Amino acid sequence: MQNFLAEYRWTSEEERAGVGALVLIYDHETRGLEETLTAIQHEYRDVIGSTTHIHLDDQNCLEILAVKGQVKTTRELAQRLMGERGVRQLKLATLIL
């Protein structure tokens, strides 16, 4: 039930503060993608607490971003990252403070 309430709040209360993790898989062979992802992350350094980068195989990388801040800003970050060519999948796991 708590997860359902948190998801509802993430979709309806944009000014609310929350924490979570952005988990994405991307093709590191896509030209310029790593630089673009880094540039986007620097724009959102006020909500990104830490990142972890894992090499999955010769082509794919997993990146986990711990986030804390306004729901609206975190969702905007997720949308910007997902919109980049070469990002294969992105999942936002959320919790409300």
Summary of the structure (lengths in Angstrom):
residues: 97
radius of gyration: 13.6
end to end distance: 15.6
largest distance: 42.6
contacts: 268
relative contact order: 0.32
helix: 35%
strand: 41%
